[in-house]
Amino acid sequence: MMTEINTRTVTGLVISSKRDKTITVMVERKVKHPLYKKILRRSSKLQAHDHDNTCNEGDLVTIKECKPLSKTKSWELLKVDKKFEEIK
């Protein structure tokens, strides 16, 4: 029997989709400064695998952790939460 392993999932904004089958996702989190107690925004840029090239810049996506696919890519696209609507 296979048991489901809980994998990390994060939600972020696609900031680049220029490469084939790869997207760059910016994930922001809020942390409290240990001394001054101010809420700070910290961000990380993660490379994720987009097998069907479905994402464009500005999309809100959920990605999950997977085995390393290349030197920098160890996340894969789980779902597209919201597509970017360009104002024309």
C-alpha positions as CSV (number, residue, x, y, z in Angstrom):
1,M,0.0,0.0,0.0
2,M,1.2,3.5,-0.9
3,T,0.9,6.1,1.8
4,E,0.4,9.8,0.9
5,I,3.3,11.9,2.0
6,N,2.4,15.5,2.9
7,T,4.3,17.8,0.5
8,R,4.8,21.5,1.0
9,T,2.5,23.7,-1.1
10,V,2.8,27.5,-1.5
11,T,0.9,30.1,-3.4
12,G,2.5,32.9,-5.3
13,L,2.6,35.2,-8.3
14,V,4.2,34.2,-11.6
15,I,6.8,36.8,-12.4
16,S,8.4,35.1,-15.4
17,S,7.3,32.5,-17.9
18,K,9.8,33.0,-20.7
19,R,11.6,29.6,-20.4
20,D,10.1,26.4,-21.8
21,K,8.2,24.4,-19.2
22,T,9.5,26.6,-16.4
23,I,8.0,29.5,-14.4
24,T,9.4,31.8,-11.8
25,V,7.1,32.3,-8.8
26,M,7.4,35.0,-6.2
27,V,6.2,33.8,-2.8
28,E,5.7,36.4,0.0
29,R,5.3,35.8,3.7
30,K,5.0,38.0,6.7
31,V,7.3,37.7,9.7
32,K,7.4,39.7,12.9
33,H,10.7,41.3,13.8
34,P,12.0,39.6,17.0
35,L,13.0,42.9,18.8
36,Y,10.9,45.6,17.3
37,K,7.7,43.6,16.7
38,K,7.1,45.2,13.3
39,I,5.5,43.0,10.6
40,L,7.9,42.6,7.6
41,R,7.3,41.2,4.2
42,R,9.9,38.6,3.0
43,S,9.8,37.1,-0.5
44,S,11.4,34.2,-2.2
45,K,11.7,33.4,-5.9
46,L,11.1,29.8,-6.8
47,Q,11.5,28.0,-10.1
48,A,8.7,25.6,-10.9
49,H,7.9,23.1,-13.6
50,D,5.0,23.9,-15.8
51,H,4.6,20.9,-18.1
52,D,1.9,22.3,-20.4
53,N,3.1,25.9,-20.5
54,T,-0.3,27.1,-19.2
55,C,0.9,30.0,-17.0
56,N,1.6,33.5,-18.0
57,E,3.1,36.4,-16.1
58,G,0.8,37.8,-13.4
59,D,-1.1,34.5,-12.8
60,L,-1.7,33.4,-9.2
61,V,-0.6,29.8,-8.8
62,T,-0.2,27.1,-6.3
63,I,3.0,25.0,-6.5
64,K,4.1,21.9,-4.6
65,E,7.5,20.6,-3.7
66,C,8.9,17.7,-5.7
67,K,12.2,15.9,-6.4
68,P,14.8,18.1,-8.0
69,L,14.3,18.4,-11.8
70,S,17.4,20.5,-12.4
71,K,19.9,22.6,-10.5
72,T,17.4,25.2,-9.4
73,K,14.0,23.6,-10.1
74,S,12.4,21.5,-7.3
75,W,8.8,22.7,-7.4
76,E,6.0,21.8,-9.8
77,L,2.7,23.5,-10.8
78,L,-0.3,22.2,-8.9
79,K,-3.0,24.5,-10.1
80,V,-3.6,28.0,-11.5
81,D,-5.8,29.8,-9.0
82,K,-6.4,33.0,-10.9
83,K,-5.5,34.0,-14.5
84,F,-4.1,37.5,-15.1
85,E,-6.6,39.7,-16.9
86,E,-4.9,42.4,-19.0
87,I,-6.6,45.8,-19.2
88,K,-7.0,46.8,-22.8
